[in-house]
Amino acid sequence: MSLIDGILLTLLNTVACLALPKLLSVILSAKNQNTAPSASALTLQDSNSEMPSFS
């Protein structure tokens, strides 16, 4: 393997190590936003429930 091959592989590895974690975080955050219920739905559900009185 020549010096230029080693440099090219090093640069390719550097780009992959910098880009893949960012790409994964974007994909996973978009996936989590779709599955999480909205805050207004949670507030509406909590406001409709009644607290029992034990007095």
Secondary structure, DSSP 8 states (H G I E B T S, - for coil): --HHHHHHHHHHHHHHHHHHHHHHHHHHHHHHHHHS--HHHHHHHHHH-------
